């Protein structure tokens, strides 16, 4: 009998298992799929690496720096900034600290010079605070926080709404201002990067740190209770403690002791192209406010290994789950992108239209009071996942460490201590 059974081989479950193993406990991870990762998965289709949804690793995440070997991941970074589609053309918004000459091109981007200066002012102010301070500060919605910072409506609609909509999957900007400050600070202090082998390389690296046989794949869990897990088919696994490391709705179903968080959904369309329509490792934002595409990137411009030689991978993000067939959605996306990139779009081949009903937990102010929610449900039953903290890789990893400490009866230091 293991000391602990962990349900789920996503980021939180794997981080929890590694912490417990390092403390000398015998741990068994049970996972219903055939590989580690949970929602952080990469499918290989015709030589293209398709991440499940637009995901990036922010290199400034403190927990990721602590547990991951960045060099082994072969990280490749997006350029800091974005191309904004507005008024029938593209303008570049660049970070003046990292790209001072390119930043001059952005003077004609949507918003005024004052908006750009307000970005600099906000970044400087956030740099003076720790992540813990930002995550415990008084909060409003992100939309209200941007209004209080003095940003113009034009700049919010052209830049903040699509970029934060892509991060939080929330075009309304109802997400807590704590999460906005958290993400804005991390983007300013590090890079947004992709592993050479796709985002699933992150959980694979975590799983490789566990002993052989410590993760049991193809094991569907029907219920979890203190000291016991019941698998489909009736098999019972017993242990001193059980940690449910599943997404919010699944954790609520398995334990019966949690309220399922509201979902944020997303649809990603991956295309095989003969050449990149962008040609730079930049995120492309829909600043026009119409059409299904919120943002677009060419992952192979960032990490060439995402596409076979002589080809490019184009990934378009649509917020929510449109009530359209794949064919109808593909046609609507192509119509919009043909206006952006011309007739080359017609030659792209749809590799996959991936609909993710629960990509992230919604995190309005009421849902993050406090940001870190309890991981101990009762004696012998614990829970972890990004629904226990920030809806991020950082939040998932930290929740695993917090759950491991709770299993051992220990207090854990603040998750984002500098």
C-alpha positions, 0 to 999 in steps of 0.5 A: 500500500502506498503512503499517498495516491495522487489522482491526476498526472497534470502539473499539480499532481506531478509536482505534489508527487515529486515533493512527497517522493523527495520527503521519502514517501511512497507515492502512486499517481493514477492518470486516466489518459495515456501520458502526463500533462492533463490540460498541458498536452501536445499532439503530433499530427503529420509532423506538426506539434499541436498544443491543446490551446494557446499556452506559453511558459512565462520564464519568470514564474518562480515555481517553474524556475525552482522545479524545471530545467529550462535548458533541457526544455530547449526554450524558444521565446516570443519577441516582447510585443505584438502585432495589432490588427487595426484599421485594415493594417498591422502596427507593432507594439514593442517593449522599448526596454528590449527593442528600443528601435522597434518601439519607435514603429509602435508610436503609430499603434492604437492609443496615444503616446500617453497610453504607452507612457502609462504602460511604462509607469505601470510596469515600474510600479509593479516592479516595486512589489512582490507577487505576494503583495500583488496577489493580496492587494485590494481588487477590482475587475481588470477592466476597472483597474485599466480605467483607473490607470487612465488607459484610453478606451481605444488602447484597451480595446485594441491591445489589452482586451485581445491580449488579456482575453487570450491569457484569461480567456475573458474578453470582458476583462472581468478577471480580478485585477490581482491576476492582471497585476500578477501576469503583467509583472511576469511578462515584464520580468521574463519571456513567454516561451515554448519548449522545443518539443511542445508544451507537454515537454514540461509535464514529461520532464516532471514525470521523468523525475519520478521512479519507474512505475510511480505513474499508472496510466489508463486508470479512470477514477470514479470516486475519491475519499479519505484514504481510498480511491475507487477506479472504474471497474471497482478496483480500490486503492488504499493509502494513508492519504489521497490527493485529488489533482484534477481540474475544478469540475472533476475535483468537485465530482470526485470528492463531492466536497468542492464547488466547481468553478465557472469555466473559461472555454476556448477553441484553437484552430491549427493550420499547416501552411507553406510559409509563415504569414508573420515571419517573426516570433510575435503574437498577432492581436485582433484590435478591430473587435470583430470576427471570430479570431481573438489572437493568432501566432505561428508557433514554428516562427518561435520554435521551428520544431513545431513544424516539419521542414519547409512548412509553418504551423499557424494557430488561431484562438477563438474564445469560447465554443462557437455553435458552429460545425468545424467546417463552418468555423474554419470558413469564418476564420479563413474569411477573417484571416484572408483580410489580414494575410491575403489569398495565401490563407486559402492554401492552408490545411486545417489540421485540427479544430480543438474545442476545450470546454474547461481550459481555465477556471474563471477568476473574477474578484469574488473567486480569488478572495483569497487567491490561494484556497485550502488544499486540505479537505479533511483528514486523509483527503487533499486537493490541488490544481490551478483552481486552488490558486492562480489560473496559471502554470505557476498556480498549478505547480504551487498548489501541488507543493502546498498539497504535499506540505499539507499531507505531511502536516507542514505549513508552506511558505507563501507561494510567490515569495521572491 
